[in-house]
Amino acid sequence: MDETARRRARHTARTARINRDADRRNAAAALQRALDRRDNGGATGH
């Protein structure tokens, strides 16, 4: 494996980890919004 391929593989792994972290944050934010909507529903449901 030449140097550029090794560098690319390392960068791809780091990018994948960053993307997983972003996906986790987005999922957590979506869950929080859903919970907020449910909690703020009140007697009328909106």
N, C-alpha and C positions, 0 to 999 in steps of 0.2 A: 504494500500500500504506500503510495507516495505521500509527501507531506501535505499537499492540498486536500487529498481525500481524507486524511486523518483529521485535519482542521475542520473540514466540512462535517464530518461525523460528530465531532465534539460540539460544534455549533448547533447541529440539528438536535442533539440530546438536550442541550441547554434550552433551546427554543421550545421543545416539547414540554419540558418541565415548567417553563413560564406559561405556556398555553394551558397546562393542567391547573396551575395555580389560578389563572384568570377564569377558567371554567368553574373552579370551585367557588371563587368569589362571586361570580355571576349567579351560580345556583343558590348560594347563601342569600344573596340580595333578593332573588326572586322569591325564595321561601319567606323571607322577612316581609316582603310586600304582601304576599298572600296572607300571612298571619296578621299583619296590620289591617288589611281589609276585613278579615273576619272579626278582629277585636273591635274595630270601629263601626261595625254594622249596626249596633243598637237594636231597638225594638222593631224598627221598620225594615232593617236589612240593607239599608244603603246610606 
